[in-house]
């Protein structure tokens, strides 16, 4: 299908299903709450869904990763990088954006996809504006 040069972590698959799949409406409660009995039940359902259809979710993510643009503006955002460093450690990061999805990729021996975030939601008081990320780049042809 496409060149699979990324290693996708379990956490990234779970966040993709939770935030960007057709099943995301079922898991919307997890974004607001982290401790009630419904959260435990939804977390279990999420793990089962991801494990049951692992190849399907990875194929969807690979397609999005192949067409994603490398956006370096996140490297200059102090709040976002502080969050990234405290959560995932220090390393060389790439930020791939495709539409409304931001893939956080660490470049080690292989390109490991750590998580995926929504471009429209600020993280840790991030100053990156979604419209700035989505605007056409200088000298790049805009596809219609």
matplotlib code that plots the C-alpha trace (Angstrom):
import matplotlib.pyplot as plt

x = [0.0, 2.5, 6.0, 5.9, 8.9, 7.4, 7.1, 3.7, 3.4, 0.4, -0.2, -0.3, -2.8, -5.0, -5.0, -5.7, -8.8, -9.9, -9.5, -9.7, -11.5, -15.2, -15.4, -14.3, -17.8, -17.9, -14.7, -15.3, -15.9, -12.2, -11.1, -13.1, -12.7, -10.0, -11.3, -14.9, -16.1, -17.2, -13.6, -12.3, -14.9, -14.2, -10.4, -10.9, -13.1, -10.5, -7.7, -9.8, -10.8, -7.2, -5.9, -8.7, -8.2, -4.6, -3.7, -6.7, -5.7, -2.1, -2.9, -5.1, -2.3, 0.4, -1.7, -2.0, 1.7, 2.8, 1.0, 1.7, 3.8, 6.8, 6.0, 8.9, 7.0, 6.4, 10.1, 9.9, 6.9, 8.4, 5.3, 4.7, 8.3, 8.4, 5.3, 6.9, 10.3, 8.7, 6.3, 8.6, 12.1, 14.7, 15.3, 15.1, 11.5, 9.6, 6.0, 4.0, 0.7, -2.1, -5.3, -6.4, -3.9, -0.4, 1.9, 4.7, 7.6, 10.9, 13.9, 15.9, 17.0, 13.6, 11.0, 8.8, 5.3, 4.7, 1.3, -1.2, -2.8, -5.5, -4.0, -6.9, -6.5, -3.6, -1.4, 0.1, -0.8, 0.8, 0.9, 0.8, -2.2, -4.0, -4.5, -0.8, 0.1, -2.5, -1.6, 0.3, 4.1, 6.2, 7.1, 5.0, 2.3, -1.1, -3.1, -6.8]
y = [0.0, 2.7, 2.8, 2.0, 3.8, 4.7, 2.7, 3.5, 3.1, 1.7, 5.1, 6.8, 4.2, 4.7, 8.5, 8.2, 6.1, 8.3, 11.6, 11.1, 7.8, 7.3, 5.9, 9.2, 10.2, 7.1, 8.1, 11.9, 11.4, 10.5, 14.0, 15.6, 13.2, 10.8, 8.9, 7.8, 4.2, 5.2, 6.2, 2.8, 1.1, 3.3, 2.8, -1.0, -0.7, 1.5, -1.0, -3.8, -1.9, -0.9, -4.5, -6.1, -3.9, -2.9, -3.3, -1.2, 1.7, 1.5, 1.6, 4.7, 6.3, 5.4, 7.0, 10.2, 10.2, 9.8, 13.0, 15.0, 18.1, 18.6, 21.8, 23.2, 26.1, 23.8, 23.8, 27.6, 27.3, 27.2, 26.0, 23.2, 22.0, 22.1, 19.9, 17.5, 17.3, 16.6, 14.0, 12.2, 13.2, 15.1, 14.0, 15.2, 15.7, 16.1, 17.5, 16.2, 17.9, 16.6, 18.6, 18.6, 16.0, 16.6, 13.6, 13.9, 11.8, 11.2, 10.5, 7.7, 4.5, 4.5, 7.3, 6.5, 8.1, 8.9, 10.5, 12.4, 15.7, 17.9, 21.0, 23.2, 22.4, 24.3, 22.2, 23.6, 27.2, 26.7, 29.8, 27.9, 29.0, 26.4, 28.9, 29.7, 26.1, 25.5, 28.5, 27.8, 27.9, 30.3, 28.8, 25.7, 24.9, 24.8, 21.7, 22.0]
z = [0.0, 1.1, 2.4, 6.1, 7.5, 10.8, 14.1, 15.6, 19.4, 21.2, 22.8, 19.3, 18.0, 21.1, 20.7, 17.0, 17.7, 20.6, 18.8, 15.0, 14.1, 13.4, 16.9, 18.6, 19.7, 21.9, 23.7, 24.0, 27.8, 28.2, 27.1, 30.0, 32.9, 34.2, 37.1, 37.2, 36.5, 33.0, 32.2, 33.3, 31.1, 28.1, 28.5, 28.4, 25.3, 23.7, 24.3, 23.0, 19.9, 19.1, 19.7, 17.7, 14.6, 14.9, 11.2, 10.1, 12.4, 11.5, 7.7, 8.3, 10.2, 7.6, 4.9, 6.9, 7.8, 4.2, 3.1, 6.3, 6.1, 8.3, 10.4, 12.3, 14.0, 17.1, 17.8, 18.5, 20.8, 24.3, 26.1, 23.7, 23.7, 27.5, 27.6, 25.0, 26.8, 30.2, 28.8, 26.3, 27.2, 25.3, 21.7, 18.1, 17.3, 14.1, 13.9, 11.0, 10.2, 8.0, 8.1, 11.8, 13.1, 14.5, 14.8, 17.3, 15.9, 17.6, 15.3, 16.8, 15.0, 13.4, 13.3, 16.2, 16.3, 20.0, 19.9, 17.8, 18.8, 17.4, 15.8, 16.9, 20.6, 22.4, 24.6, 27.8, 26.8, 23.4, 21.2, 17.9, 16.1, 13.9, 11.1, 11.0, 10.7, 7.9, 5.8, 2.5, 2.7, 0.7, -2.7, -2.3, -4.8, -3.3, -4.4, -5.0]

ax = plt.figure().add_subplot(projection="3d")
ax.plot(x, y, z, "-o")
ax.set_aspect("equal")
plt.show()
